C-alpha cells in the first residue's frame, strides 16, 4: 500500500463527506464512513502540525533563527 499523503487523505475525506451528505447509506455504513473520516481528520491535523513545526524552524529574523507564531490569523 502506498504511503498516505495529506493530499490523498484530504481528497478521501472530501469523498466521505459527499457520500454522507447524500444520505443514501444505511446507519452502519454511515457510522463506518464517519469513523474513517475522523481518522483522516486526525491524520491531516497531525500533518499540518508537522508542517507548522517545520515552518517555525525555518523562519529567520535578522540572520538568526527565531520562532514566529503561525496562528493563521494573519492570513485574513
N, C-alpha and C positions, 0 to 999 in steps of 0.2 A: 504494500500500500504506500502511495506517495505521501510525503510529509505534508501535513496540513499547513496552509499559509493563512495569514489574516484575510487576504482577498477571497480565498476559496471558502473560508468559514463565513465571511460576511455574505457572500453570494448564496450559500446554503441557507443561512438564516433568513435572507430575503425570500427564498423559495418557501420555507416553512411558514413564514408569516403570511404569505399569499395563500397558501393552502388552508391555513387555519381561518383566515378571513372569509374564505369561500363558504365555510361551514358545512361542507358536504361529507366530512368524515364522521365516523362514529366516535363515541366518547373514548373508548380505549385507544384507538389510533390517534385521536386528538391529544390525549394525555402523553402518549409516547412522543409525538412530534413536539409538544410543548417542552417535555423534558430534554429532548435533543437540542431544542432552541436555547434552553437555559445553559446547557453545557457549552454551546457555541458562543453565547454571550460572555460566559466566563473566560473562554479561550481568547476571544477578541479583547476583552478587558486586560487580561494578562499581557497580551502582545502590545497593547497600547502603553501599558505601564513600562514594559521593557524599552520601547521606543522613547518614551518620555525621559527615562533614566539616561539613555544614550545621548539625547539632545542636551540634557543638563550637563553631562560630562564634556561635551564638545564645545559648548558655548565659551567664548573667550571675551574677556573685557580687559582692555589696556595690556594686551600681550600676556596676560596671566589667566589661568583657568579659574573661572568663577561660575557658581551655580546661579541660574536665574529662574524664578518661578515660572512654571509653564501651566498656568491655570486655564488658559484658553479664553480668559476674559478679554484679552487684548485683540482677539480675532473679530470682534463685532464691528 
